[in-house]
Amino acid sequence: SLKLAKERGIPVMLHLPMEAEVDRPGLKYQINLEMDEASIRSFVKRAVMSLPGVIGVNNHRGSRATSTPRVMEAVLGEIRAQGLIFVDSRTSGKSVAFRMASQMNIPTLKNEVFLDHEADANAMRRALERAFSIARKQGSVVVIGHARPETLRFLKTLSGSKPEDVKWMTVPEAIRRSPGSSQGGMTQ
């Protein structure tokens, strides 16, 4: 919960629902391509205001929305106006969100590994090893997982088993350490 996170000093991000390629047009309760700029900005602002104290936003789904510059310009315009960080979940290789956020001088990161694309411990271990490998090569990596029972069980097993050359970081720490706010996550 937001209250528990605040009590423990854990930064909280808004997971903003956005239109995916598989959605039928015009679904409510998400940013969709039928919305004009004012509607998109209003939706983002209401969502942010519903979670007082969030430090940033990342997209939930959104393969179609994050690939549409007009939509992302409105989303990111409101994120910038609110003074927030943006993390591109990269649910599509066609996403323009990270590049646009960088161009708009919004502190930004992009996901490179979905930890729990497959919800079993062996697959998650392989995903994490891939993340470690990327971090060793480029200095850092962003990994996204979901609040699923299998993922939470897996994460509990990691407390004493990370490699010596890896450091866990929060999104704000990664932003502060990243050159030009262009990437971050785990650092050697």
C-alpha positions as CSV (number, residue, x, y, z in Angstrom):
1,S,0.0,0.0,0.0
2,L,1.0,3.6,-0.5
3,K,1.0,4.2,3.3
4,L,3.3,1.3,4.0
5,A,5.7,2.4,1.2
6,K,5.9,5.9,2.5
7,E,6.5,4.6,6.1
8,R,9.5,2.6,4.8
9,G,10.9,5.2,2.5
10,I,10.1,3.2,-0.7
11,P,9.6,5.4,-3.8
12,V,6.2,4.8,-5.4
13,M,5.4,5.0,-9.1
14,L,2.1,5.3,-10.8
15,H,1.5,2.4,-13.2
16,L,-0.5,4.2,-15.9
17,P,-2.9,2.0,-18.0
18,M,-2.4,2.7,-21.7
19,E,-3.9,1.2,-24.9
20,A,-2.2,-2.0,-26.2
21,E,-2.2,-3.3,-29.8
22,V,-4.7,-6.1,-28.7
23,D,-7.3,-3.7,-27.3
24,R,-10.5,-2.8,-29.1
25,P,-10.6,1.0,-29.7
26,G,-12.0,3.4,-27.0
27,L,-11.6,1.3,-23.9
28,K,-12.3,3.5,-20.8
29,Y,-10.0,3.7,-17.8
30,Q,-6.8,3.9,-19.9
31,I,-5.0,6.3,-22.2
32,N,-6.4,5.5,-25.6
33,L,-5.8,6.8,-29.1
34,E,-9.3,8.3,-29.4
35,M,-8.5,10.9,-26.7
36,D,-7.4,14.4,-27.6
37,E,-4.5,16.2,-25.9
38,A,-6.6,17.8,-23.2
39,S,-8.3,14.5,-22.3
40,I,-5.0,12.7,-22.1
41,R,-3.4,15.4,-19.9
42,S,-6.5,15.4,-17.7
43,F,-6.5,11.6,-17.3
44,V,-2.8,11.6,-16.4
45,K,-3.2,14.5,-13.9
46,R,-6.2,12.8,-12.2
47,A,-4.3,9.5,-12.0
48,V,-1.2,11.2,-10.4
49,M,-3.4,13.1,-8.0
50,S,-5.1,9.9,-6.9
51,L,-1.7,8.7,-5.5
52,P,-0.3,11.6,-3.5
53,G,3.5,11.4,-3.2
54,V,4.3,9.3,-6.3
55,I,7.7,10.1,-7.8
56,G,7.1,9.0,-11.3
57,V,5.0,7.1,-13.9
58,N,5.5,4.0,-16.0
59,N,3.2,2.6,-18.6
60,H,1.0,-0.4,-17.9
61,R,0.6,-2.3,-21.2
62,G,0.5,0.5,-23.8
63,S,2.1,-1.0,-26.9
64,R,-0.1,1.1,-29.2
65,A,-0.2,4.3,-27.1
66,T,3.6,4.4,-26.5
67,S,4.2,3.9,-30.2
68,T,2.1,7.0,-31.1
69,P,4.0,10.3,-30.8
70,R,0.9,12.5,-30.5
71,V,-0.3,10.5,-27.5
72,M,3.1,10.4,-25.8
73,E,3.6,14.1,-26.3
74,A,0.5,14.7,-24.2
75,V,1.2,12.1,-21.6
76,L,4.8,13.3,-21.2
77,G,3.8,16.9,-21.2
78,E,1.7,16.3,-18.1
79,I,4.4,14.2,-16.5
80,R,6.8,17.1,-17.0
81,A,4.3,19.6,-15.7
82,Q,3.9,17.5,-12.5
83,G,7.7,17.3,-12.1
84,L,7.8,13.5,-12.3
85,I,10.1,10.8,-13.6
86,F,9.1,8.5,-16.5
87,V,10.0,4.9,-17.0
88,D,9.2,3.4,-20.4
89,S,8.1,-0.2,-19.7
90,R,8.9,-1.0,-23.3
91,T,6.0,-3.2,-24.0
92,S,6.7,-2.6,-27.7
93,G,9.9,-2.4,-29.7
94,K,8.2,0.5,-31.5
95,S,7.8,2.6,-28.4
96,V,8.8,6.3,-28.8
97,A,8.3,7.1,-25.1
98,F,11.8,6.9,-23.8
99,R,13.3,8.9,-26.7
100,M,10.6,11.5,-26.5
101,A,10.9,11.8,-22.7
102,S,14.7,12.3,-23.1
103,Q,14.1,15.0,-25.7
104,M,11.6,16.7,-23.4
105,N,14.3,16.7,-20.6
106,I,12.2,14.5,-18.4
107,P,14.3,12.3,-16.1
108,T,13.8,8.9,-17.8
109,L,14.8,5.2,-17.8
110,K,13.7,2.3,-20.0
111,N,13.0,-1.3,-19.0
112,E,15.2,-3.9,-20.5
113,V,14.2,-7.1,-18.8
114,F,10.8,-8.3,-17.7
115,L,11.6,-10.5,-14.7
116,D,8.5,-12.5,-14.7
117,H,7.4,-12.8,-18.4
118,E,7.2,-16.4,-17.5
119,A,5.9,-16.9,-14.0
120,D,8.1,-19.7,-12.8
121,A,11.2,-19.5,-10.6
122,N,13.6,-21.0,-13.2
123,A,12.5,-18.6,-15.9
124,M,12.8,-15.7,-13.5
125,R,16.3,-16.8,-12.5
126,R,17.3,-16.9,-16.2
127,A,15.8,-13.4,-16.7
128,L,17.7,-12.1,-13.7
129,E,21.0,-13.6,-14.9
130,R,20.3,-11.9,-18.3
131,A,19.8,-8.6,-16.4
132,F,23.1,-9.1,-14.5
133,S,24.9,-9.7,-17.8
134,I,23.5,-6.5,-19.3
135,A,24.4,-4.5,-16.1
136,R,27.9,-5.8,-16.3
137,K,28.3,-4.8,-19.9
138,Q,26.7,-1.4,-19.8
139,G,26.9,-0.4,-16.1
140,S,23.2,-0.7,-15.3
141,V,19.8,-2.2,-16.3
142,V,16.2,-1.6,-15.4
143,V,14.2,-4.7,-14.6
144,I,10.4,-4.8,-14.2
145,G,8.4,-7.4,-12.3
146,H,4.8,-7.7,-11.4
147,A,3.0,-8.0,-8.0
148,R,2.1,-11.7,-8.6
149,P,2.4,-14.4,-5.9
150,E,5.0,-16.3,-7.9
151,T,7.1,-13.2,-8.4
152,L,6.9,-12.2,-4.7
153,R,8.0,-15.7,-3.7
154,F,10.9,-15.6,-6.1
155,L,12.0,-12.1,-4.8
156,K,12.0,-13.3,-1.2
157,T,14.6,-16.0,-2.2
158,L,17.0,-13.3,-3.4
159,S,17.8,-11.6,-0.1
160,G,21.1,-13.3,0.4
161,S,22.0,-14.5,-3.1
162,K,22.9,-11.6,-5.3
163,P,26.4,-11.5,-6.8
164,E,29.0,-9.3,-5.1
165,D,29.3,-7.0,-8.1
166,V,25.6,-6.1,-8.3
167,K,23.9,-3.4,-6.4
168,W,20.1,-3.0,-6.2
169,M,18.8,0.5,-6.7
170,T,15.5,2.4,-6.7
171,V,14.4,4.3,-9.8
172,P,15.3,7.7,-8.2
173,E,18.8,6.4,-7.4
174,A,19.2,5.1,-10.9
175,I,18.1,8.4,-12.4
176,R,20.7,10.3,-10.2
177,R,23.5,7.9,-11.3
178,S,22.6,7.7,-15.0
179,P,24.5,10.0,-17.5
180,G,21.9,12.4,-18.9
181,S,19.0,10.5,-17.2
182,S,19.2,8.0,-20.0
183,Q,19.3,4.6,-18.3
184,G,19.8,3.0,-14.9
185,G,18.6,0.3,-12.6
186,M,21.2,-2.0,-11.2
187,T,24.8,-0.9,-11.2
188,Q,28.1,-2.8,-10.7
